[in-house]
Amino acid sequence: MTGAASSIGPACAQRLARASAVVAVLDVNGDAAKDVAEKIGGEALQADLSDYEVLDSLRVEADVVVHDTGL
């Protein structure tokens, strides 16, 4: 889930986790992503999705991607 550490992101991540989803909390703010991930039992990832090199280097398997960032 992108943008998962701010705005409506934490609530969305929490709801997905309650529905038994394994949630990868991705945010540009690594500390905030870690905080959300710890609360829901998810995995924290830090990345700036506006950086194409970062996008190319991300290796995440996902069945569903929730894009909650205002790029």
C-alpha positions in Angstrom: 0.0 0.0 0.0 1.6 3.3 -1.1 1.3 6.4 1.0 0.3 4.2 3.9 1.8 6.3 6.7 -0.2 9.5 6.4 -3.6 10.9 5.7 -6.1 8.1 5.2 -3.3 5.6 4.6 -3.0 4.2 8.2 -6.8 3.6 8.4 -6.8 1.8 5.1 -3.8 -0.3 6.1 -5.4 -1.2 9.4 -8.7 -2.2 7.7 -6.9 -4.4 5.2 -5.0 -6.1 8.0 -8.2 -6.7 10.0 -9.5 -8.4 6.8 -6.5 -10.8 7.1 -4.5 -9.2 4.3 -0.7 -9.2 4.7 0.1 -5.5 4.3 3.3 -3.9 3.0 3.3 -0.3 4.3 5.2 1.8 1.8 5.8 5.5 2.4 8.5 8.1 1.7 8.7 8.5 5.5 10.3 5.3 6.7 9.8 5.9 10.4 6.1 6.5 10.0 5.8 3.4 7.7 7.5 1.4 10.4 5.1 2.7 13.1 2.0 1.8 11.0 3.5 -1.6 10.1 4.2 -2.4 13.8 0.7 -1.6 14.8 -0.9 -3.8 12.2 1.7 -6.6 11.9 2.8 -5.6 8.5 6.0 -4.9 6.7 7.5 -1.4 6.4 9.1 -0.2 3.2 10.6 3.3 2.5 10.6 4.6 -1.0 10.1 7.8 -3.0 7.8 6.7 -5.8 8.6 9.8 -7.8 12.2 8.4 -8.3 12.1 6.0 -11.3 15.3 4.3 -10.2 13.7 3.4 -6.9 10.6 2.1 -8.8 12.8 -0.2 -10.9 14.6 -1.5 -7.8 11.4 -2.4 -5.8 10.8 -6.1 -5.5 7.4 -6.6 -3.9 5.0 -9.4 -4.7 1.4 -8.3 -4.3 -2.1 -9.5 -5.3 -3.5 -6.0 -4.7 -1.9 -2.6 -4.7 -3.7 0.3 -3.0 -2.3 3.6 -4.3 -2.9 6.2 -1.6 -0.4 8.8 -2.5 -0.8 12.1 -4.2 2.0 12.0 -6.6 
